[in-house]
Amino acid sequence: MPQIKSERLKLRIEDFSPDAIAESGQCFRMTGDSCGDIRLIAFGRQLTIQRAAEDTFIFNCSREEFDSIWRGYFDLDTDYSSFRRQIKEDDSFLRRAAEFGTGIRILRQEPFEMLISFIISQRKSIPAIRTSIERLCESFGEKKILPGSGERDAGCFYAFPKPEALAAADERALSACGLGYRVSYVREAALKAASGSLKGFDELPTGELIEALMELKGVGIKVASCVALFGYHRLEVAPVDVWMKRVIDGVYGGSLPEEYSDCAGVIQQYLFNYARITRLGA
């Protein structure tokens, strides 16, 4: 069984808030623990992030791993301040939201994981989504042993399941993960991915990508938009949920300003985070 090496890397990174990213609704396997650290599972690896000081973080990985995997995953080579500079002076609500959400970045996540995760997310709270995804991983994902841990110890985690594992899964076993009516949706998506039907989606123009995603059973415009933004990094896509609906209707009169169309997904994250934390309209 694979065992992961443990190292520590201390870095100063501006415009980066793992806490805010973990609560931004784009990633369900990135959570805070009782010590205030952030634990993340992605790409079959577990990463722990500790805040050492303002803009300074400790990662439990090597420099090589950070540069080859996590730098891209956290989109650290993108200047997010350039998006905030596009905000109009008279858009006071968005300016407050962007200042409040500084440090949020759009993660570059695995498309299949995002597809399954957001299919599961429908009509569920974030804690319930996380519980279902962890059950799915424990049931069908590869078990990974952390350094210094035996197989019977608690020092392990589970990678997100491969499409083939979910495609071959028994419906009752999937249902036991808390999927409810979404079982058939998850199975069909997994079967499509396992057969190679989803290959080439990353090369599609954004409009065609969303249309192709919506051809999958159980995938509507909201799920397709979330997958496009968080799985395919289409920053021009702004998913609309109940919080964004309140912002769009209550603040912007029915539609987001066109000035932000090229970075609508980043703007959406600022607005979603601010509306949810401040309980806008609740």
C-alpha positions in Angstrom: 0.0 0.0 0.0 1.4 3.4 -1.0 3.1 5.4 1.7 3.7 9.2 1.4 6.9 10.9 2.5 6.6 13.8 4.9 8.5 17.1 4.6 7.9 20.7 5.6 8.1 23.8 3.4 7.7 27.3 4.7 6.7 29.9 2.1 5.5 33.5 2.0 2.5 33.8 -0.3 0.5 37.0 -0.8 -3.2 37.1 -1.7 -3.7 33.5 -0.4 -6.2 32.4 2.2 -6.6 28.7 2.6 -9.3 29.2 5.3 -11.4 31.3 2.9 -10.9 28.9 0.0 -11.9 26.0 2.3 -15.2 27.7 3.0 -15.9 29.1 -0.5 -18.0 26.1 -1.7 -15.6 25.1 -4.5 -13.8 22.2 -2.7 -15.3 19.6 -0.4 -12.2 17.9 0.7 -10.4 20.9 2.1 -11.3 21.5 5.7 -10.0 23.1 8.9 -9.2 21.0 12.0 -9.3 21.8 15.7 -5.8 23.2 15.6 -6.6 25.7 12.9 -4.7 23.9 10.2 -6.2 23.2 6.8 -6.2 19.6 5.5 -6.7 19.0 1.8 -6.9 15.8 -0.2 -6.4 16.0 -4.0 -4.6 14.1 -6.7 -4.3 11.1 -4.4 -2.3 13.2 -1.9 -2.9 14.8 1.4 -1.6 18.3 2.1 -1.7 20.1 5.5 -1.3 23.9 5.6 -0.4 25.8 8.7 -0.4 29.6 9.0 3.0 30.6 10.5 2.4 34.4 10.2 0.5 36.8 8.0 1.1 35.7 4.4 3.4 32.9 5.6 2.5 29.2 5.5 3.9 25.8 6.2 3.1 23.0 3.8 3.9 19.4 4.6 5.5 18.7 1.2 8.8 19.1 -0.6 9.6 22.1 -2.7 9.5 19.9 -5.8 6.0 18.6 -5.0 4.8 22.1 -4.2 6.0 23.5 -7.5 4.9 20.6 -9.6 1.4 20.1 -8.0 0.2 22.6 -5.5 1.4 25.9 -7.1 -0.8 25.1 -10.1 -3.6 23.7 -8.0 -3.9 26.9 -6.0 -3.5 29.0 -9.2 -0.7 30.9 -7.6 0.7 32.2 -10.9 -2.4 34.2 -11.5 -2.6 37.8 -10.3 -5.9 38.0 -8.5 -5.3 41.7 -7.7 -5.8 42.4 -11.4 -9.4 41.1 -11.1 -10.1 43.3 -8.1 -8.7 46.3 -10.0 -11.5 45.9 -12.5 -14.1 46.6 -9.9 -15.8 50.0 -10.5 -15.4 52.7 -7.9 -19.1 53.1 -7.5 -19.7 49.3 -7.0 -19.4 49.6 -3.2 -21.0 46.2 -2.5 -18.5 44.3 -4.7 -15.6 46.3 -3.4 -16.5 45.3 0.2 -17.0 41.7 -0.9 -13.7 41.6 -2.7 -11.8 43.1 0.2 -13.5 40.6 2.6 -12.6 37.7 0.3 -9.1 38.7 -0.6 -7.1 35.5 -0.7 -9.7 33.4 -2.4 -8.5 31.7 -5.6 -10.2 29.4 -8.1 -8.6 26.0 -7.5 -7.5 23.9 -10.5 -9.3 20.7 -9.6 -9.8 17.3 -11.3 -12.8 17.6 -13.6 -14.2 14.1 -12.8 -14.1 14.7 -9.0 -15.9 18.1 -9.5 -18.5 16.4 -11.7 -19.3 13.8 -9.1 -19.0 16.2 -6.2 -21.5 18.8 -7.7 -23.9 16.1 -8.8 -23.9 15.0 -5.1 -24.2 18.6 -3.9 -27.7 19.1 -5.2 -30.2 19.9 -2.4 -27.6 19.2 0.2 -25.9 21.4 2.8 -22.1 21.6 2.7 -21.6 19.4 5.7 -23.9 16.8 4.2 -22.0 17.0 0.9 -18.7 16.5 2.6 -20.0 13.5 4.5 -21.3 11.8 1.4 -18.1 12.4 -0.5 -15.9 11.0 2.3 -18.1 7.9 2.5 -17.8 7.5 -1.3 -14.0 7.8 -1.0 -13.7 5.4 1.9 -15.9 2.9 0.0 -14.4 3.1 -3.5 -11.2 5.2 -3.3 -7.6 3.9 -2.9 -6.4 3.8 0.7 -3.2 5.8 1.3 -1.0 5.3 4.4 0.7 8.4 5.9 4.4 8.3 7.0 5.0 6.5 10.3 1.6 4.9 10.3 0.7 1.2 10.2 -2.3 0.0 8.3 -4.2 -0.3 11.5 -3.5 3.2 12.7 -5.6 6.3 12.0 -2.9 7.8 9.8 -4.5 7.2 6.4 -6.8 8.8 3.9 -8.6 7.8 0.8 -8.1 9.1 -2.7 -11.2 10.2 -4.7 -12.5 7.1 -6.6 -11.5 6.4 -10.2 -14.4 6.4 -12.7 -14.0 2.7 -13.2 -14.5 2.0 -9.5 -17.8 4.0 -9.4 -19.0 2.6 -12.7 -18.6 -0.9 -11.3 -20.2 0.0 -7.9 -23.3 -1.7 -6.7 -26.3 0.7 -6.4 -26.9 -0.3 -2.8 -23.3 0.5 -1.9 -23.6 3.9 -3.6 -26.8 4.5 -1.8 -25.2 3.7 1.5 -22.9 6.8 0.9 -25.9 9.0 1.3 -26.4 9.7 -2.4 -30.2 9.3 -2.4 -31.8 9.9 -5.8 -28.4 10.9 -7.1 -27.2 7.3 -7.3 -28.2 6.9 -11.0 -26.7 10.2 -11.9 -23.3 9.3 -10.3 -23.3 5.9 -12.0 -24.0 7.3 -15.4 -21.4 10.0 -15.1 -18.9 7.4 -14.0 -19.8 5.1 -16.9 -19.3 7.9 -19.3 -16.0 8.9 -17.9 -14.8 5.3 -17.7 -15.7 4.7 -21.4 -13.8 7.8 -22.4 -16.9 9.8 -23.4 -15.8 12.8 -21.5 -12.3 13.1 -23.1 -11.9 16.3 -25.0 -14.3 18.3 -22.8 -11.3 20.4 -21.7 -10.8 21.5 -25.4 -14.4 22.7 -25.9 -15.3 26.4 -25.9 -17.1 27.3 -22.7 -20.6 27.4 -24.1 -20.2 24.0 -25.7 -18.6 22.6 -22.6 -21.6 23.6 -20.5 -24.0 22.2 -23.1 -22.0 18.9 -23.2 -22.1 18.6 -19.4 -25.8 19.3 -19.3 -26.4 16.3 -21.6 -25.3 14.1 -18.6 -28.2 12.7 -16.5 -28.9 14.9 -13.5 -26.7 17.8 -14.6 -28.5 21.1 -14.9 -27.1 24.6 -15.5 -25.9 25.2 -11.9 -24.0 21.9 -11.7 -22.6 22.3 -15.2 -21.5 25.9 -14.3 -19.8 24.7 -11.1 -17.9 22.0 -13.0 -16.9 24.4 -15.7 -15.5 26.9 -13.2 -14.0 24.6 -10.6 -13.1 21.6 -12.7 -12.1 23.2 -16.0 -11.1 26.6 -14.7 -13.4 28.6 -17.0 -13.2 31.9 -15.1 -15.9 33.5 -17.2 -18.5 31.3 -15.7 -20.5 32.4 -12.6 -22.6 29.7 -11.1 -25.9 30.9 -9.5 -27.1 29.4 -6.2 -29.5 30.8 -3.6 -26.9 33.3 -2.3 -25.9 34.5 -5.7 -29.6 34.8 -6.6 -30.1 37.2 -3.7 -27.0 39.2 -4.7 -28.0 39.4 -8.4 -31.6 40.3 -7.7 -31.1 42.5 -4.6 -28.0 44.4 -5.5 -27.6 44.3 -9.3 -31.2 44.4 -10.4 -31.3 40.9 -12.1 -27.9 40.4 -13.8 -24.2 40.7 -13.0 -22.5 43.7 -14.6 -21.0 42.8 -18.0 -17.8 44.6 -17.1 -16.8 41.5 -15.1 -17.6 38.9 -17.8 -14.0 37.8 -18.3 -13.6 37.0 -14.6 -17.2 36.4 -13.6 -16.2 33.2 -11.7 -13.8 35.1 -9.5 -16.3 37.9 -8.9 -18.9 35.2 -8.1 -16.6 33.7 -5.4 -16.2 37.1 -3.7 -19.9 37.8 -3.8 -21.0 34.3 -2.8 -18.5 34.3 0.2 -19.6 37.7 1.3 -23.3 37.1 1.0 -23.1 33.7 2.8 -21.0 35.0 5.7 -23.1 38.2 6.2 -26.3 36.2 5.6 -27.5 38.6 3.0 -31.3 38.6 2.8 -31.7 35.7 5.2 
